[in-house]
Amino acid sequence: MNTQRAQEIVESPDMVDVTYNGKPIYIQRVNEQNETARIFPLGQPENEQEVPLTNLKEH
């Protein structure tokens, strides 16, 4: 996923179906300089992690 699209998803009021390693996730914020995103699996906000944007897939 590219940085611009990830940022659009973060700013969208609608829930967008995005996965990381095949698991549905929520994107909290995007780090444009590092091309990473702060994410957590749906329903598991305690499991935050920073991942490369290239590993995120929109469905």
N, C-alpha and C positions, 0 to 999 in steps of 0.2 A: 504494500500500500504506500502511496506517496504521502509526503508531509501535508500537502494542501488538503487532500481528501480526508486524512485523519483529523485535521483541525476542523473541517466542515462537520464531521461526525460529532466531535466534541461539542460544537456550538449548536447542533441541531436539537430542536425540542422533541424530535421523534427518535424512538429507539431503532437503531440500525443493527442488523444482524452481522456481527463481526466475530471471527474466531481466531484463537492463538493455539497452535498445535491441535487443532480440531475441537477445541473447547470454546463455548460461547463466553465472550468477555465484555467488559465495560471499559471504555477508554476514559480515564480521568483527565489527563492532559498530555500534550505533545511537546517534546523538546526538539524544536526545529534544528538547532545547531548540531545536536548529536544524532538526529534522525531516529529518536526513540520515543516510546510512549509509556506512560504510567498506566498500568491496567490492573484489573482484578477479575477473576472468574465471577460470572453472575451468581449472586447469592452468597459470595464469599469475600466481602470487602476487606477482611483481615489478611487476605493473601495477596496484597499488592506486590507488583514487581515492575521493573523497568525492562522493556523488551525492544528489540529493533523493529522499526516500522515494516521492514521487509518480511517479517514473520506473521504479520496480520493479514487476514483475508476477509474481504467483504462478500456477503452472500446475497 
